[in-house]
Amino acid sequence: MSAATEQHRGRIGAAFTSTLTAMTAGLVLVSGPLLPQQASAAESLPRIDTVSTGAFTQAWSTPQVFGAPLGVWRPQRPRYYENAPFHPLGDIVMTATADAPKATFLVRDNPGFVDPPADFAMVWNAVGLQSTGVPPAFIWRPVPKPGFTCLGDVVTTSASKPSADVIRCVRTEYTRPARSTKLASSYGSAMVPSDRWTDILETTADPSDTHGLQTSGFRVYSPLGKGADPSGFRVLGKDYFSNAGIAGSWIPNTGVPKQWSDSERASVGLKVWLASAEENFPSSVDLHLANTHVSNGYRVTNEPLGCASCTNPAFLRGTRPDGTREGTPPMYTEVVHRTRNSSPTNITDVVYWMFYPYNNGKRVCIGVYTPFGCAGGYSTFGNHVGDWEHVTVRYVDDQPYQVTLSQHEGDQTFLYGSKYLELDLFRPVVYAATGSHALYSASGNFTYKKLPNGDSLVDRTSRGTAWEWASYPANQFIWQSAGTYAGSWSWLNYTGRWGNPESTCVGSPVNQCVLENGPEGPNMKGEFQPAIS
């Protein structure tokens, strides 16, 4: 990686964990209870360099011994860091899927603070189970050096101990208490001798402790391993990373994070994969305003649509992102300092608002859906002019805590660092569904509504066109009260609908319109406002 690239990524990475304003000392204010935060026991220690990775190799898999398919995956160094001294904290388990994890974190060597384990102890093996179709496997628990904590087990396919270089352990002061979640169990399995029945437990950051980083390591609990002490599950503490360590190791050990502005924090950006079949791309608000006018509370297209399902105006097709600043539609990035009962909190949300000129509806059976198909014919419902989607990255006490994706009438939220949410070194990576642009964490098919006639509404995502956005200052704004936006942001004062009114509606059992009302804008949505309920 060139020095210029490293410097650029370092600056953006540091912005990801900039110091937030309006803190409440000693407390984390989330939508749940208040939680006193642990004082930093590692203030006098060097900070840890970490980097996220989405690269994995499969260490072992079995289709049945734990009641469902199970795969164990070993994290690898990400691009740009293939030759850097970064190492995983343990292997990661995925159940009921052949897919690899989406993300975890690696740590950089720092002798005396980030070290290999002293040894490994075998805690489970699959010897003798090959006749039942179980591949050879040996699960090892790293034995930490005095004063260190190891955060996860590892798997090999031979009885030889793993190399000490395979993972790293960290000084215990760098860790925080965590929870465990049972992923799989072989207890009661006729395929496994009772002396090797085992549970596989995943280390889970406590959702109420916003300073713990989710890394998804696992441990086995079995007679052979003499159990996994439930109190022994721990995760890395975010407070101990070098500047923006969770954003990338390229940040120097400065000891104290730099004070970053809201604009710099918002500059982290987002990566959205538009589906390969997408025909209705995003656009700027300015393009939409130039091609619509307000009539009775609706932004109506200047050129008629042609019919309820027609898209005659060319601007409705949006702009396919081409990877350049000039040719990439903007994401409008809102920074919201959250309040509770009108008082400031230690929470700041960065909301990436995305606009599409048109939402393409779903093809729906208008008769009765049977195992043999639709009796009564199909029609397309749910089209609408204008479409707003958003991703919210929540920061608590300087650190990214969770990522929320908008999906139709609801949302889906992931802890930052979840193995189910992809990160591009530091940026969340999400997938926009064909036509509807609802946001998901992976490519695939997602059923979001079942209709009374037996049909379903399904979103489909894939890696088609990459929409990558580093939010430039011209597209960033801070929350203001209603009606106070001026100049190029005055469109945020608009309280009407962003498209044509509904038409061509049908009743039961579908109860849908071919053309639905245009959506309300960001300023009419709960995420836009600062108050936390």
DRENMARNU-888771 format. One line per field, with one value per residue (C-alpha): residue number from 1; residue in one letter; x, y, z negated. Coordinates in Angstrom, 1 decimal. Last residue first. Layout:
# DRENMARNU-888771
nr <- c(NUM, ...)
rest <- c(a, ...)
u <- c(X, ...)
v <- c(Y, ...)
w <- c(Z, ...)
This chain:
# DRENMARNU-888771
nr <- c(533, 532, 531, 530, 529, 528, 527, 526, 525, 524, 523, 522, 521, 520, 519, 518, 517, 516, 515, 514, 513, 512, 511, 510, 509, 508, 507, 506, 505, 504, 503, 502, 501, 500, 499, 498, 497, 496, 495, 494, 493, 492, 491, 490, 489, 488, 487, 486, 485, 484, 483, 482, 481, 480, 479, 478, 477, 476, 475, 474, 473, 472, 471, 470, 469, 468, 467, 466, 465, 464, 463, 462, 461, 460, 459, 458, 457, 456, 455, 454, 453, 452, 451, 450, 449, 448, 447, 446, 445, 444, 443, 442, 441, 440, 439, 438, 437, 436, 435, 434, 433, 432, 431, 430, 429, 428, 427, 426, 425, 424, 423, 422, 421, 420, 419, 418, 417, 416, 415, 414, 413, 412, 411, 410, 409, 408, 407, 406, 405, 404, 403, 402, 401, 400, 399, 398, 397, 396, 395, 394, 393, 392, 391, 390, 389, 388, 387, 386, 385, 384, 383, 382, 381, 380, 379, 378, 377, 376, 375, 374, 373, 372, 371, 370, 369, 368, 367, 366, 365, 364, 363, 362, 361, 360, 359, 358, 357, 356, 355, 354, 353, 352, 351, 350, 349, 348, 347, 346, 345, 344, 343, 342, 341, 340, 339, 338, 337, 336, 335, 334, 333, 332, 331, 330, 329, 328, 327, 326, 325, 324, 323, 322, 321, 320, 319, 318, 317, 316, 315, 314, 313, 312, 311, 310, 309, 308, 307, 306, 305, 304, 303, 302, 301, 300, 299, 298, 297, 296, 295, 294, 293, 292, 291, 290, 289, 288, 287, 286, 285, 284, 283, 282, 281, 280, 279, 278, 277, 276, 275, 274, 273, 272, 271, 270, 269, 268, 267, 266, 265, 264, 263, 262, 261, 260, 259, 258, 257, 256, 255, 254, 253, 252, 251, 250, 249, 248, 247, 246, 245, 244, 243, 242, 241, 240, 239, 238, 237, 236, 235, 234, 233, 232, 231, 230, 229, 228, 227, 226, 225, 224, 223, 222, 221, 220, 219, 218, 217, 216, 215, 214, 213, 212, 211, 210, 209, 208, 207, 206, 205, 204, 203, 202, 201, 200, 199, 198, 197, 196, 195, 194, 193, 192, 191, 190, 189, 188, 187, 186, 185, 184, 183, 182, 181, 180, 179, 178, 177, 176, 175, 174, 173, 172, 171, 170, 169, 168, 167, 166, 165, 164, 163, 162, 161, 160, 159, 158, 157, 156, 155, 154, 153, 152, 151, 150, 149, 148, 147, 146, 145, 144, 143, 142, 141, 140, 139, 138, 137, 136, 135, 134, 133, 132, 131, 130, 129, 128, 127, 126, 125, 124, 123, 122, 121, 120, 119, 118, 117, 116, 115, 114, 113, 112, 111, 110, 109, 108, 107, 106, 105, 104, 103, 102, 101, 100, 99, 98, 97, 96, 95, 94, 93, 92, 91, 90, 89, 88, 87, 86, 85, 84, 83, 82, 81, 80, 79, 78, 77, 76, 75, 74, 73, 72, 71, 70, 69, 68, 67, 66, 65, 64, 63, 62, 61, 60, 59, 58, 57, 56, 55, 54, 53, 52, 51, 50, 49, 48, 47, 46, 45, 44, 43, 42, 41, 40, 39, 38, 37, 36, 35, 34, 33, 32, 31, 30, 29, 28, 27, 26, 25, 24, 23, 22, 21, 20, 19, 18, 17, 16, 15, 14, 13, 12, 11, 10, 9, 8, 7, 6, 5, 4, 3, 2, 1)
rest <- c(s, i, a, p, q, f, e, g, k, m, n, p, g, e, p, g, n, e, l, v, c, q, n, v, p, s, g, v, c, t, s, e, p, n, g, w, r, g, t, y, n, l, w, s, w, s, g, a, y, t, g, a, s, q, w, i, f, q, n, a, p, y, s, a, w, e, w, a, t, g, r, s, t, r, d, v, l, s, d, g, n, p, l, k, k, y, t, f, n, g, s, a, s, y, l, a, h, s, g, t, a, a, y, v, v, p, r, f, l, d, l, e, l, y, k, s, g, y, l, f, t, q, d, g, e, h, q, s, l, t, v, q, y, p, q, d, d, v, y, r, v, t, v, h, e, w, d, g, v, h, n, g, f, t, s, y, g, g, a, c, g, f, p, t, y, v, g, i, c, v, r, k, g, n, n, y, p, y, f, m, w, y, v, v, d, t, i, n, t, p, s, s, n, r, t, r, h, v, v, e, t, y, m, p, p, t, g, e, r, t, g, d, p, r, t, g, r, l, f, a, p, n, t, c, s, a, c, g, l, p, e, n, t, v, r, y, g, n, s, v, h, t, n, a, l, h, l, d, v, s, s, p, f, n, e, e, a, s, a, l, w, v, k, l, g, v, s, a, r, e, s, d, s, w, q, k, p, v, g, t, n, p, i, w, s, g, a, i, g, a, n, s, f, y, d, k, g, l, v, r, f, g, s, p, d, a, g, k, g, l, p, s, y, v, r, f, g, s, t, q, l, g, h, t, d, s, p, d, a, t, t, e, l, i, d, t, w, r, d, s, p, v, m, a, s, g, y, s, s, a, l, k, t, s, r, a, p, r, t, y, e, t, r, v, c, r, i, v, d, a, s, p, k, s, a, s, t, t, v, v, d, g, l, c, t, f, g, p, k, p, v, p, r, w, i, f, a, p, p, v, g, t, s, q, l, g, v, a, n, w, v, m, a, f, d, a, p, p, d, v, f, g, p, n, d, r, v, l, f, t, a, k, p, a, d, a, t, a, t, m, v, i, d, g, l, p, h, f, p, a, n, e, y, y, r, p, r, q, p, r, w, v, g, l, p, a, g, f, v, q, p, t, s, w, a, q, t, f, a, g, t, s, v, t, d, i, r, p, l, s, e, a, a, s, a, q, q, p, l, l, p, g, s, v, l, v, l, g, a, t, m, a, t, l, t, s, t, f, a, a, g, i, r, g, r, h, q, e, t, a, a, s, m)
u <- c(-37.7, -34.5, -35.0, -32.8, -35.2, -34.3, -34.6, -38.3, -39.2, -40.9, -37.6, -36.3, -39.1, -42.5, -43.1, -44.9, -48.4, -48.7, -49.1, -50.4, -52.3, -52.6, -55.4, -54.4, -57.3, -59.2, -59.3, -57.6, -55.9, -55.3, -53.8, -51.7, -50.5, -47.3, -44.0, -42.0, -45.0, -45.4, -43.4, -40.8, -38.4, -35.6, -35.8, -34.2, -30.8, -29.3, -30.2, -31.9, -33.1, -35.1, -38.5, -38.4, -35.5, -32.0, -30.0, -26.5, -25.8, -23.5, -23.6, -21.3, -18.9, -18.1, -19.5, -17.2, -19.7, -19.4, -22.3, -21.1, -23.1, -24.3, -23.5, -26.9, -30.2, -33.7, -36.7, -39.7, -43.4, -45.3, -48.3, -50.7, -53.9, -53.6, -50.2, -46.9, -44.5, -40.7, -39.4, -35.6, -33.7, -29.9, -27.0, -26.0, -26.6, -29.9, -31.3, -34.6, -34.0, -37.5, -36.6, -33.9, -32.9, -30.0, -27.1, -25.0, -21.3, -20.4, -17.1, -14.1, -11.9, -14.8, -17.1, -19.7, -22.5, -23.3, -20.1, -21.2, -18.4, -20.8, -23.8, -26.4, -29.9, -32.7, -35.4, -39.1, -41.9, -39.9, -36.3, -34.0, -30.6, -29.3, -25.6, -24.4, -21.8, -19.3, -17.0, -16.6, -18.7, -21.6, -21.7, -24.6, -24.3, -27.7, -28.4, -31.2, -33.8, -36.0, -37.9, -39.6, -42.3, -44.1, -44.7, -46.4, -48.3, -47.5, -50.2, -50.5, -53.2, -56.2, -54.9, -51.2, -48.9, -49.0, -48.5, -51.4, -51.7, -55.2, -56.1, -54.2, -50.8, -48.2, -45.4, -43.7, -43.1, -40.4, -39.4, -38.5, -36.5, -34.1, -32.8, -30.3, -30.0, -26.9, -27.6, -24.7, -26.0, -24.4, -24.9, -23.3, -26.5, -27.8, -31.0, -34.4, -36.0, -33.3, -31.2, -29.2, -26.6, -27.7, -25.3, -27.1, -25.4, -27.1, -25.8, -24.8, -25.2, -21.8, -20.7, -18.9, -17.2, -16.2, -17.0, -19.6, -22.8, -25.8, -28.0, -31.7, -34.2, -37.0, -35.2, -36.4, -40.0, -42.1, -42.1, -45.4, -47.1, -50.0, -50.0, -48.1, -46.1, -47.0, -44.1, -43.8, -43.7, -45.8, -44.4, -47.5, -49.0, -51.9, -49.6, -45.8, -43.7, -41.4, -38.4, -36.1, -36.8, -35.9, -32.5, -31.8, -32.5, -29.6, -30.1, -30.3, -30.8, -34.0, -33.0, -31.5, -31.0, -27.4, -28.5, -27.0, -24.2, -24.0, -20.7, -20.8, -19.0, -16.4, -16.8, -19.6, -17.0, -14.9, -17.9, -18.9, -15.4, -12.7, -10.9, -7.9, -8.0, -5.6, -2.5, -1.3, -0.4, -0.4, -3.5, -2.7, -4.1, -7.6, -11.1, -11.2, -8.0, -9.4, -6.9, -5.0, -7.6, -8.1, -11.5, -13.0, -12.6, -11.9, -14.2, -14.5, -16.1, -14.5, -17.6, -19.3, -16.3, -16.0, -16.2, -13.8, -12.6, -13.3, -16.6, -17.7, -18.2, -16.6, -15.4, -16.2, -14.9, -17.5, -15.5, -18.1, -16.3, -17.2, -17.6, -21.4, -22.1, -25.8, -25.5, -23.0, -20.5, -21.0, -18.6, -20.1, -20.7, -20.4, -22.0, -20.5, -21.2, -17.8, -18.1, -21.6, -20.2, -21.3, -23.6, -26.5, -26.7, -28.0, -25.8, -24.3, -24.9, -24.9, -24.7, -25.2, -24.6, -22.0, -21.9, -19.0, -16.7, -14.2, -10.7, -7.6, -6.6, -6.4, -3.3, -4.0, -4.0, -3.0, -3.8, -2.1, 1.5, 1.5, 1.3, -1.6, -1.0, -0.8, -3.8, -4.9, -7.9, -7.3, -9.8, -9.2, -10.7, -11.5, -10.6, -7.2, -6.6, -3.1, -1.7, 0.3, 0.6, -2.6, -3.4, -5.2, -8.1, -7.9, -10.6, -9.5, -11.4, -11.5, -14.6, -17.9, -19.4, -20.7, -17.7, -15.4, -16.6, -13.6, -11.6, -13.9, -12.0, -12.6, -10.7, -7.1, -4.9, -2.7, 0.4, 1.8, -0.5, 0.9, 1.3, -0.4, 0.8, 4.3, 5.3, 2.9, 1.6, -1.3, -4.9, -7.5, -11.2, -14.3, -16.5, -18.9, -18.7, -18.4, -21.5, -22.3, -25.2, -27.0, -24.3, -21.2, -18.3, -15.4, -11.8, -9.7, -8.2, -7.0, -3.5, -2.0, 1.7, 1.4, 2.1, -1.4, -2.5, -3.6, -6.4, -7.5, -5.6, -7.2, -9.9, -10.3, -13.7, -15.5, -18.5, -21.7, -24.6, -27.4, -27.9, -24.4, -23.0, -24.8, -23.1, -19.6, -17.1, -13.5, -10.9, -12.7, -10.7, -11.7, -11.4, -13.9, -11.4, -11.4, -8.2, -6.7, -3.9, -4.0, -3.1, 0.0, -0.6, -1.0, -4.7, -5.3, -7.6, -10.0, -13.0, -15.8, -19.0, -22.1, -25.1, -28.4, -31.2, -32.4, -32.8, -29.1, -27.5, -24.1, -23.0, -19.8, -19.9, -22.8, -21.3, -22.6, -19.8, -18.4, -14.7, -13.9, -14.2, -14.9, -12.9, -9.7, -10.4, -10.9, -7.6, -5.8, -7.2, -5.9, -2.4, -2.2, -3.2, -0.6, 2.1, 1.4, 0.0)
v <- c(7.2, 8.7, 12.3, 13.6, 13.5, 12.0, 8.4, 9.0, 9.8, 12.9, 14.8, 11.9, 12.4, 10.8, 8.2, 8.6, 7.1, 3.7, 2.8, -0.7, -0.4, -3.2, -4.9, -8.3, -10.5, -8.2, -4.9, -3.5, -0.1, 1.7, 4.9, 6.3, 9.9, 10.9, 11.2, 12.7, 13.2, 16.3, 17.8, 19.8, 21.6, 19.2, 20.6, 23.8, 22.0, 23.9, 27.2, 27.1, 24.6, 26.0, 24.6, 21.7, 21.9, 21.2, 18.0, 18.4, 18.1, 16.4, 16.3, 19.3, 17.9, 14.8, 11.5, 8.7, 6.7, 3.5, 2.3, -1.0, -2.3, -6.0, -8.0, -9.6, -8.9, -10.2, -9.1, -11.4, -10.7, -13.9, -15.6, -17.8, -15.8, -14.0, -12.5, -13.4, -10.5, -10.0, -13.0, -12.4, -13.9, -13.7, -11.4, -10.3, -7.7, -6.3, -3.0, -2.3, -0.9, -1.9, -2.5, -5.2, -5.3, -3.1, -4.9, -3.6, -3.0, -1.2, 0.8, -0.1, -2.6, -3.1, -4.5, -7.3, -7.8, -11.4, -11.9, -8.9, -6.4, -3.4, -5.0, -5.6, -4.0, -4.8, -2.2, -2.2, -1.1, -1.7, -2.6, 0.1, -1.1, -0.4, -0.6, -0.8, 0.4, 2.6, 4.1, 7.6, 7.1, 5.5, 5.8, 4.5, 3.9, 4.3, 3.1, 4.7, 4.3, 6.9, 6.1, 8.5, 7.6, 4.4, 0.9, -1.4, -3.8, -5.8, -8.1, -11.9, -14.3, -16.0, -19.4, -18.8, -21.8, -25.5, -25.4, -22.9, -19.1, -17.9, -14.9, -11.6, -13.3, -10.6, -9.2, -6.7, -3.0, -0.9, 2.1, 5.2, 8.4, 6.8, 8.6, 7.4, 8.8, 7.8, 8.4, 9.1, 8.7, 10.2, 8.8, 10.1, 11.9, 15.4, 16.4, 17.0, 14.0, 11.9, 13.5, 12.1, 14.1, 13.5, 13.7, 13.4, 12.2, 12.6, 9.9, 11.3, 9.9, 8.9, 10.3, 13.4, 11.6, 8.7, 5.0, 4.8, 4.9, 4.2, 7.3, 7.4, 5.5, 7.9, 10.7, 9.2, 10.1, 7.3, 5.0, 3.1, 1.0, 3.4, 4.6, 7.1, 8.5, 12.1, 14.5, 17.1, 14.2, 14.9, 15.8, 15.4, 17.7, 18.9, 19.4, 20.0, 19.9, 17.3, 17.0, 19.6, 18.4, 14.9, 15.9, 18.1, 15.2, 13.3, 9.9, 6.3, 3.6, 2.0, -0.9, -3.3, -6.8, -7.1, -5.7, -2.6, -3.3, -0.4, 0.7, 3.4, 6.5, 7.4, 11.1, 11.5, 11.5, 14.1, 16.4, 15.9, 17.1, 14.9, 15.3, 13.0, 9.7, 9.6, 7.4, 8.4, 4.9, 5.5, 4.7, 2.3, -0.5, 0.1, 1.1, -0.9, 0.9, 4.3, 6.0, 2.9, 0.6, 0.3, 1.8, -0.8, -3.5, -6.9, -9.7, -12.0, -15.4, -16.8, -16.4, -19.2, -21.5, -23.8, -27.4, -30.1, -30.2, -33.9, -33.5, -30.8, -27.1, -25.9, -22.3, -19.9, -16.5, -14.1, -10.8, -8.4, -5.4, -4.4, -0.7, -0.7, -2.9, -3.4, -5.6, -7.9, -8.9, -12.5, -15.4, -18.3, -21.7, -25.1, -27.7, -31.1, -34.9, -36.5, -38.8, -39.7, -41.3, -39.3, -40.6, -41.4, -37.7, -36.9, -33.9, -32.9, -29.2, -26.1, -22.3, -21.7, -18.0, -16.8, -13.4, -11.0, -9.4, -6.9, -7.2, -5.1, -5.5, -9.2, -8.7, -10.1, -13.6, -14.2, -16.9, -19.3, -18.5, -21.0, -23.6, -25.9, -29.1, -32.3, -34.5, -33.6, -31.9, -28.7, -26.4, -23.3, -22.0, -18.4, -15.2, -15.9, -13.8, -12.7, -11.9, -15.2, -16.6, -18.0, -21.6, -21.8, -24.3, -26.9, -28.6, -31.7, -32.8, -35.8, -35.6, -37.0, -39.5, -42.0, -44.3, -41.2, -40.9, -42.8, -39.6, -36.6, -34.6, -32.2, -30.1, -30.5, -28.1, -25.5, -23.7, -20.4, -18.4, -16.0, -12.4, -9.0, -7.0, -8.3, -8.4, -6.2, -8.2, -6.7, -7.8, -9.2, -8.4, -10.2, -10.1, -11.7, -15.3, -18.0, -19.5, -23.2, -22.5, -24.1, -23.1, -20.8, -21.1, -18.7, -19.5, -17.6, -14.2, -13.8, -12.5, -9.3, -9.0, -7.3, -9.2, -9.7, -6.3, -4.4, -7.0, -8.6, -11.0, -14.3, -15.5, -19.2, -20.8, -23.6, -25.0, -26.6, -28.2, -29.2, -31.6, -31.2, -34.4, -33.7, -31.9, -31.4, -28.7, -27.9, -25.2, -23.2, -20.2, -16.6, -13.1, -10.5, -8.7, -5.9, -4.3, -4.0, -2.0, -2.2, 0.8, 0.7, 0.3, 3.2, 3.6, -0.1, -0.4, 2.0, 2.6, 0.2, 2.0, 2.3, 1.0, 2.8, 0.6, 0.0, 2.5, 3.4, 5.8, 4.7, 6.2, 7.3, 11.0, 11.9, 12.9, 15.8, 15.7, 12.6, 11.8, 10.4, 6.7, 6.5, 9.7, 7.8, 5.4, 8.2, 9.8, 6.4, 5.5, 8.7, 8.3, 4.7, 5.5, 8.3, 6.0, 3.4, 0.0)
w <- c(-23.1, -21.8, -20.6, -17.9, -14.9, -11.6, -12.7, -13.5, -9.9, -8.5, -8.0, -5.8, -3.2, -3.0, -0.3, 3.0, 2.9, 4.4, 8.1, 8.8, 5.6, 3.0, 1.0, 2.4, 1.1, 1.1, 2.9, 6.0, 6.5, 9.9, 8.5, 5.7, 5.6, 7.4, 5.6, 2.8, 0.4, -1.6, -4.5, -2.6, -5.0, -4.0, -0.5, -2.0, -2.1, 0.9, -0.7, -4.0, -6.6, -9.5, -8.8, -11.3, -13.8, -12.7, -12.4, -11.1, -7.4, -5.0, -1.2, -0.6, -3.2, -1.1, -2.3, -1.0, 1.0, 2.9, 5.0, 6.4, 9.3, 9.3, 6.2, 5.4, 3.6, 4.1, 2.1, 1.8, 1.4, 0.9, 2.4, 0.4, 0.9, -2.4, -1.4, -3.1, -3.7, -3.9, -2.1, -1.5, 1.4, 1.5, 1.3, -2.2, -4.9, -3.7, -2.5, -0.9, 2.7, 3.8, 7.4, 6.9, 3.2, 2.0, 0.3, -2.5, -3.3, -6.5, -6.2, -8.3, -6.3, -3.9, -6.5, -6.0, -8.6, -9.7, -11.7, -13.8, -14.3, -14.8, -16.5, -13.8, -13.4, -10.9, -10.3, -9.7, -7.3, -4.1, -5.2, -6.6, -7.8, -11.3, -12.3, -15.9, -18.4, -16.6, -19.2, -20.6, -23.7, -21.7, -17.9, -15.9, -12.2, -10.5, -7.0, -5.0, -2.2, -0.5, 2.7, 5.1, 7.6, 6.5, 7.6, 5.1, 7.3, 10.4, 11.8, 12.0, 13.1, 11.6, 10.5, 9.6, 9.5, 9.0, 5.3, 5.3, 5.2, 5.4, 7.6, 7.9, 7.8, 7.3, 9.3, 7.0, 7.3, 8.8, 6.6, 8.6, 8.3, 5.8, 2.7, 0.1, -3.4, -5.3, -9.0, -11.4, -14.9, -18.0, -21.5, -24.7, -25.7, -25.7, -27.6, -25.9, -27.7, -26.0, -23.3, -20.3, -18.4, -14.9, -11.9, -8.6, -5.5, -2.1, 0.1, 3.4, 6.9, 8.4, 11.7, 10.5, 7.6, 9.9, 9.4, 12.2, 10.1, 12.4, 12.4, 12.0, 14.1, 13.1, 15.1, 18.3, 17.7, 19.3, 16.2, 16.6, 14.0, 13.3, 16.9, 19.1, 16.2, 17.2, 17.6, 14.9, 12.3, 9.3, 5.9, 3.7, 1.1, 3.3, 6.3, 5.9, 9.1, 10.5, 12.9, 11.5, 7.9, 8.8, 10.4, 7.3, 5.0, 6.5, 8.1, 7.2, 9.9, 11.2, 13.5, 11.0, 12.2, 10.9, 7.6, 6.2, 3.7, 1.2, -0.4, -3.1, -4.1, -6.7, -5.9, -8.5, -11.2, -9.4, -9.1, -12.7, -13.6, -15.0, -18.4, -18.2, -20.1, -23.1, -23.2, -19.7, -18.6, -14.9, -12.8, -9.9, -12.0, -10.7, -11.6, -14.8, -15.8, -15.5, -17.8, -18.8, -20.3, -24.1, -24.4, -22.1, -24.8, -23.3, -24.3, -27.3, -28.1, -31.3, -33.5, -31.7, -32.5, -29.5, -30.6, -31.7, -28.0, -27.8, -29.7, -27.1, -26.7, -23.5, -22.9, -20.1, -18.8, -17.4, -17.4, -18.8, -20.4, -24.0, -24.8, -24.2, -27.2, -27.1, -24.0, -25.9, -23.3, -22.4, -22.7, -20.9, -22.6, -21.0, -23.3, -23.6, -23.8, -23.8, -26.8, -25.5, -22.4, -19.3, -16.5, -18.8, -19.6, -23.0, -23.5, -20.1, -20.6, -18.4, -18.6, -22.4, -23.1, -25.6, -27.2, -27.6, -30.3, -28.9, -27.5, -27.1, -30.8, -30.2, -28.0, -24.6, -22.9, -19.3, -16.8, -14.4, -15.4, -18.2, -15.6, -16.2, -18.2, -16.1, -16.3, -12.7, -11.2, -13.3, -15.1, -17.2, -20.4, -21.3, -23.3, -24.9, -28.0, -29.2, -32.6, -32.8, -29.2, -27.8, -27.1, -23.7, -23.7, -20.9, -18.9, -17.0, -13.9, -11.5, -9.2, -10.5, -8.2, -10.8, -10.3, -10.8, -14.4, -15.9, -16.6, -16.4, -19.0, -22.0, -24.5, -23.3, -25.2, -23.4, -24.6, -25.7, -23.5, -20.9, -22.1, -22.1, -25.1, -25.9, -22.2, -20.0, -17.1, -15.3, -16.0, -13.6, -13.6, -12.3, -9.2, -6.8, -8.1, -5.5, -4.0, -4.1, -6.4, -9.3, -11.7, -11.3, -13.8, -14.0, -14.8, -17.3, -18.0, -14.4, -13.5, -12.0, -11.3, -7.8, -4.7, -3.4, -4.8, -1.6, -1.1, -4.3, -6.5, -7.1, -9.6, -10.2, -9.6, -11.3, -9.5, -10.9, -9.1, -11.5, -14.3, -15.7, -14.1, -10.8, -7.9, -9.3, -8.5, -9.3, -8.9, -6.1, -4.9, -5.7, -4.3, -5.4, -7.7, -10.2, -11.4, -14.9, -16.5, -20.2, -22.5, -24.6, -28.3, -30.8, -30.1, -30.3, -33.3, -31.6, -33.9, -33.3, -32.2, -34.3, -32.3, -31.9, -30.8, -27.3, -24.4, -24.9, -27.2, -28.3, -31.6, -33.3, -32.2, -29.9, -26.6, -24.5, -21.9, -20.2, -19.9, -16.5, -16.0, -12.3, -11.6, -12.5, -9.6, -7.2, -8.2, -8.2, -4.8, -3.3, -4.9, -3.9, -0.3, -0.2, -1.7, 0.9, 0.0)
